């Protein structure tokens, strides 16, 4: 099995706090992999460590066979990694189209990807002239994901895509993530286990800064003891 991303025993500090204390993540190419765990376990920090936003002090982050730990965040992203942060972080004063254009790494990428993006998120095409501040929470999440699709990213890191969204919007978001995973590999942090279990083929559980269990999602769904122990779900 070919792995597009391998995270090996990373240790990450934020200030004096030792947040990640040995996290391993292996992501098969062309898959959706979910990072699971309770609030504060280190899932978001793991995504940020992969991208160098919170640089690991130890361990390895290998993307497509190349060690990227120690590179600047923008250089890591330029290798082909897109990031959709928690709370969306769109530019509220810019229009939908301006938000998408500003995501270009190379001039003309937006025009080349526009049809793909609007087929994935039809709502955005009719909202194209509205400001980010005018969008609903679900529309902002669509825009945040669409922005990560403008450049040619082969790996997408998506943090809490369903957070705060109505069930009908979550269903639409899940369908979009499934579709985009046909062209890109996805790693997502998802607190909603039902959403994660329906989206991801693989999982990694993080507990108190350690990766404690990983495998196929179809096996975890039937492992009620593990779900209860690490995720708090019945």
C-alpha positions in Angstrom: 0.0 0.0 0.0 1.4 3.4 -1.0 1.4 6.1 1.6 1.2 9.7 0.6 2.0 10.9 4.1 3.9 9.3 7.0 4.1 11.0 10.4 6.6 9.3 12.6 6.8 9.8 16.3 6.4 13.6 16.3 6.8 15.7 19.4 5.4 19.2 19.3 5.5 21.9 21.9 3.4 25.1 22.2 5.3 27.4 24.5 6.4 25.2 27.4 3.6 22.7 26.9 4.5 19.3 25.4 1.3 18.8 23.3 2.2 15.9 21.0 4.3 13.3 22.8 4.7 10.7 20.0 2.1 10.7 17.2 2.3 8.4 14.2 0.0 8.7 11.2 0.2 6.8 8.0 -2.2 7.9 5.2 -2.8 5.7 2.2 -2.8 7.5 -1.1 -6.3 8.1 -2.4 -8.0 7.6 0.9 -9.9 9.5 3.6 -8.3 9.1 7.0 -9.9 10.5 10.2 -8.0 11.7 13.2 -10.2 10.9 16.2 -10.1 11.6 19.9 -11.6 13.7 22.7 -11.3 17.5 22.8 -7.8 18.6 23.6 -6.2 15.2 22.6 -3.9 16.8 20.0 -5.8 16.3 16.7 -5.7 19.9 15.5 -2.1 20.2 16.6 -1.2 17.2 14.5 -2.6 18.8 11.4 -0.8 22.0 12.2 2.4 20.1 12.8 2.2 18.3 9.5 2.0 21.7 7.8 4.7 23.3 10.0 2.4 25.8 11.6 3.4 24.3 15.0 6.7 22.8 14.0 7.5 19.4 15.6 10.8 19.3 17.6 11.3 15.6 17.0 10.2 12.9 14.6 9.6 12.9 10.8 6.9 14.2 8.5 7.3 12.6 5.1 5.1 13.7 2.2 5.4 11.7 -1.1 8.7 10.3 0.1 10.2 13.6 1.0 11.0 14.8 4.5 9.2 18.1 5.1 9.7 18.6 8.8 11.9 21.7 9.3 10.6 23.4 6.1 8.7 26.7 6.3 4.9 26.3 6.3 4.5 28.0 2.9 7.1 25.7 1.4 5.4 22.6 2.8 2.1 23.8 1.4 3.7 24.4 -2.0 4.6 20.7 -2.1 0.9 20.1 -2.7 -0.8 20.2 0.7 -4.0 22.2 1.3 -5.3 23.2 4.8 -8.9 23.9 5.8 -8.6 25.3 9.4 -11.2 25.0 12.1 -13.6 28.0 12.2 -13.1 28.4 8.4 -10.8 31.5 8.5 -12.2 33.0 5.3 -11.7 36.6 4.5 -15.0 38.1 5.5 -14.5 41.5 3.7 -13.7 39.8 0.4 -16.2 38.4 -2.0 -16.5 34.7 -2.7 -14.6 35.1 -5.9 -11.9 37.2 -4.3 -11.5 34.5 -1.6 -10.9 31.9 -4.3 -8.6 34.0 -6.4 -6.4 34.9 -3.4 -5.8 31.1 -2.9 -3.9 30.9 -6.2 -0.2 29.8 -6.0 0.1 30.3 -9.8 -1.8 32.9 -11.8 -4.7 31.3 -13.6 -5.3 28.4 -11.2 -8.7 29.7 -10.2 -10.0 29.9 -13.8 -8.8 26.4 -14.5 -10.5 25.0 -11.4 -13.6 27.1 -11.4 -15.9 24.6 -13.1 -14.8 21.8 -10.8 -15.3 23.9 -7.7 -18.7 25.1 -8.7 -19.8 21.6 -9.7 -18.8 20.5 -6.2 -20.4 23.5 -4.5 -23.1 24.9 -6.7 -24.2 27.4 -4.1 -20.9 29.3 -4.4 -21.5 30.1 -8.0 -24.7 32.1 -7.3 -23.0 33.7 -4.2 -19.9 34.7 -6.1 -20.3 38.4 -5.7 -21.3 38.3 -2.0 -18.8 39.0 0.8 -17.7 36.2 3.1 -19.5 37.9 6.0 -22.8 37.5 4.1 -22.6 33.7 4.0 -24.2 31.3 6.3 -22.0 28.9 8.4 -22.4 26.1 5.9 -21.6 28.4 2.9 -18.5 29.6 4.7 -17.4 26.0 5.2 -17.9 25.3 1.6 -15.9 28.3 0.6 -13.1 27.3 3.0 -12.9 23.9 1.4 -13.2 25.3 -2.1 -10.3 27.7 -1.4 -8.1 24.7 -0.7 -9.0 23.2 -4.1 -7.8 26.2 -6.1 -4.2 25.1 -6.1 -3.1 21.7 -7.2 -3.1 20.0 -3.8 -2.8 16.3 -3.7 -3.3 16.1 0.1 -6.1 18.1 1.9 -6.0 18.6 5.7 -9.6 19.4 6.9 -10.2 20.4 10.5 -13.8 19.8 11.9 -15.8 20.2 8.6 -19.1 19.5 10.2 -18.7 21.7 13.3 -21.8 23.9 13.9 -23.6 22.9 10.7 -27.2 21.8 10.4 -27.7 18.1 9.5 -28.8 18.8 5.9 -25.7 20.9 5.3 -23.5 18.1 6.9 -24.9 15.6 4.4 -24.0 18.0 1.5 -20.5 18.5 2.9 -19.9 14.8 3.3 -21.0 14.2 -0.3 -18.6 16.9 -1.5 -15.7 15.5 0.5 -16.3 12.0 -0.9 -16.3 13.5 -4.4 -13.1 15.5 -4.0 -11.3 12.5 -2.4 -11.5 10.9 -5.9 -8.8 13.3 -6.9 -7.0 14.1 -3.6 -6.2 12.3 -0.4 -7.9 13.7 2.7 -7.0 13.8 6.3 -9.7 15.1 8.5 -10.3 15.9 12.1 -13.9 15.1 13.0 -15.5 15.2 16.4 -18.7 13.7 15.1 -18.0 10.0 15.1 -21.0 9.2 12.9 -19.8 11.6 10.2 -16.2 10.3 10.5 -17.3 6.7 10.3 -19.4 7.3 7.2 -16.6 9.3 5.4 -13.3 7.7 6.3 -11.8 4.4 5.3 -9.1 4.6 7.9 -8.6 6.1 11.4 -6.0 7.1 13.9 -7.0 7.7 17.5 -5.1 10.3 19.5 -5.2 10.4 23.3 -3.4 12.9 25.4 -0.8 13.7 22.7 -0.2 10.0 21.8 -1.5 8.0 18.8 -2.9 5.0 20.6 -4.8 3.0 17.9 -5.1 3.0 14.1 -6.7 0.8 11.5 -9.6 0.4 9.1 -12.8 2.3 10.0 -15.0 -0.7 9.3 -13.3 -2.5 12.1 -13.6 0.4 14.6 -17.3 0.8 14.0 -17.8 -2.7 15.5 -15.4 -2.2 18.3 -17.6 -0.7 20.9 -15.1 -1.0 23.7 -12.5 1.1 21.9 -15.1 3.7 20.9 -16.3 4.0 24.5 -12.7 4.1 25.9 -11.2 6.7 23.6 -14.2 8.6 22.2 -16.7 8.6 25.0 -19.4 7.3 22.7 -21.7 4.5 23.7 
